[in-house]
Amino acid sequence: MRASLASTIAVACAAALALPVTLAAPATATARPAATVPPPQRDEPPGSTRSLPLGPLDGPSARAFGTAADPSRAQGLTRRDVRPFSLVGVVWDDPGAVLRGTVQVRTRSTADGSWSPWQDVETHNEEHGADPATAEGTARTLRGSTAPLWVGDSDGVEVRVRAADPGEDAGHGTEEGAAAADGGARTAPLPAGLRLELVDPGADPETGSDAAPGARTVASAALDAAAARAASAVNRAYAPEGATVIEAEPDRTAPAGVRAAAAKKQPFIGPRPRIVTRKGWGADERMREKAFVYTKTIKAAFVHHSATGNNYTCAQAPSVLRSIYRYHVKSSGWRDFGYNFAVDKCGTIYEGRAGGVGKPVLGAHTLGFNTNSMGVVVLGTFTNSAPPAAAVTAVSRLTAWKLGLHGINPEGTQTLVSGGGNRYKKGTKVRFHTIAGHRDGFATDCPGGRLYGKLGTARASSAKYQGRR
């Protein structure tokens, strides 16, 4: 109810603030908007989410998009001025409905006023989320959603959504989609209640001398003290309360044979890597559900890509995380950030869902297989782009430590029981690589073919960090 009310208020506010531009400018136009938008009130939490309902495309716009001007087949928004935002996505009312089709956006940069070309938004996102039978998976706040797309600092937007033609969305990976493609049936209409979500990540957290030059700051006192203390206290075994970083343990430099002999007396646990805490990346602890939810153990790690695009700098990674966090909670209706850990293109590791980096926190990352697993998301899209070596190394180091805490061999296999999904029915026992890709548990492209191809390397390196090689 809380998330639903927030969304309702956001829709009303956004509708008043979004001013349509009557004359469409070329994609490279640099004219600045004449309207000015008042800054957020001082008592507002850091960042914001604005929700704009989509409407029918007019005839010319629909034809340019290759479809008819039928609201069941095509919807969108014309170009308009909006408050600054950095991440976009599209949501709809029914979390069980699937958007089979195409979502495209273009945005105007606040830096120079230029409009981007049309960018595709990943529509196949239902495979991320809580397991169906859990409290989070059945929450009334849930909504259907696309993957979020990072666009950088922007103050103008245009969006168009088109339902797929028969057979066009056959690669979606669901049984229904395959049946529609095989039978040539008419593709389902667009889901009801389509809305564009515009997410402003808010100011970077105040981190003293480590703050990036020119970065906006917000006093940590703006965060809810009790929730912030709770999120930090669960990491006391590794860092003082209130720490922004959990420092790395020294690498073990003993020869492999010596490490193996020593491991007979102690578990194979890789050295703990450096991890930026939730406070370090500026998570507003007021947004999430207050309680922490745990699973029994960690038997496997599922690797994902965020599908948010690769147009971010490493200095912007905390802003990307805050945006995804807002999108997961405020837009999608989840209880918290979905993944247990995140890794940026420079190899920095971040704490994800709250509950303690060393504990078996129940995530919402691999629909059907969140129980007894952890989710690691690499920020970016790796369908056609190769993941940076630093990011793959970070996945290896993180899994060597976290899986080691639970006595798990990164090069082994583990059996998990499906909670329900499009690839394995509920109750099915499935054997996975200990370090698996999202696509191993669900019919999806995630984590992208190029990142998926690096998982063998990650397994071998992780085992080496544990001292097994």
Sequence and secondary structure as in RCSB ss.txt:
>XXXX:A:sequence
MRASLASTIAVACAAALALPVTLAAPATATARPAATVPPPQRDEPPGSTRSLPLGPLDGPSARAFGTAADPSRAQ
GLTRRDVRPFSLVGVVWDDPGAVLRGTVQVRTRSTADGSWSPWQDVETHNEEHGADPATAEGTARTLRGSTAPLW
VGDSDGVEVRVRAADPGEDAGHGTEEGAAAADGGARTAPLPAGLRLELVDPGADPETGSDAAPGARTVASAALDA
AAARAASAVNRAYAPEGATVIEAEPDRTAPAGVRAAAAKKQPFIGPRPRIVTRKGWGADERMREKAFVYTKTIKA
AFVHHSATGNNYTCAQAPSVLRSIYRYHVKSSGWRDFGYNFAVDKCGTIYEGRAGGVGKPVLGAHTLGFNTNSMG
VVVLGTFTNSAPPAAAVTAVSRLTAWKLGLHGINPEGTQTLVSGGGNRYKKGTKVRFHTIAGHRDGFATDCPGGR
LYGKLGTARASSAKYQGRR
>XXXX:A:secstr
 HHHHHHHHHHHHHHHH EE SS   TT     S       TTS SSEEEEEE EE  HHHHHHTTS S TTTEE
EEEEEEEEEEEEEEEEES TT    EEEEEEEEETTT  B   EEE    TTSS  TTSTTTT TT  EE   EE
EEEEEEEEEEEEE  TTTTGGG  HHHHHHHHHT       SS EEEEEE   EE  GGGS TT  EE GGGS H
HHHHHHHHTTTTTS TT SEE       S HHHHHHHHTTS        EE HHHHT  TTTS SS  B S   E
EEEEE  S S   GGGHHHHHHHHHHIIIIIT  SS S SEEE TT  EEE SSS TTS B  SSSTT  TTEEE
EEESS  SSS   HHHHHHHHHHHHHHHHHTT  TTSEEEEE  S SSS TT EEEEESEEEGGGTSSS TT HH
HHTTHHHHHHHHHHHHT  
